[in-house]
Amino acid sequence: MNFKITLIIITYILLIADVLSAIPRSKKIMSRAGKLILPVKNRSKIFFMGNYLWALFLPFILLIRDFRPAYEIIFCLVSVAGAEMNTRDFITKGQYGIYENCVIANGVTVFFDDIVTFPILNLPEEEQEKYDHSNLVVATKSRGNENLIFSSPEECKKATELIRNLSKK
């Protein structure tokens, strides 16, 4: 088999494995989350399906057009990385909110015991005004800064107060 076909087959195997891993990953997160305290707005299903279709389409382009092997590898890596980012978001689809032990928003899950601080909230008031009021930046021990994006500034403010109380930070 030639390099391109092998690369495409490996890419599709990784894409399928990524999608199939969504169910156990979701169960693991939700088993640790605890009871839902405050639900927040979710993304639409069209967003997720569009991202998966794009990830499936990228390797297919290699059958239509010839590129250098380095570009072919990049196409496949982008496809797998995009599908993984989408799966991370998809596994918590419909379950965005503040839970007893974590917050799930825009595909990001942050457990309260992993929170170190809230960088923007530590700035002076006039500096805080420069940042998006729908976005809460959380510094974590394991993954650095995480952006929790909410649908409105009001939802973000309510969620921020609750997260700070539950995380005791």
Salt bridges, closest charged atoms under 4 A:
ASP18 OD1 - ARG25 NH1 3.45
ASP66 OD1 - LYS4 NZ 2.53
GLU72 OE2 - LYS4 NZ 3.63
GLU84 OE2 - ARG25 NH2 2.76
GLU84 OE2 - ARG88 NE 2.93
ASP89 OD2 - ARG43 NH1 2.32
GLU127 OE2 - LYS130 NZ 3.22
GLU129 OE1 - HIS133 NE2 3.49
GLU146 OE2 - ARG143 NE 2.79
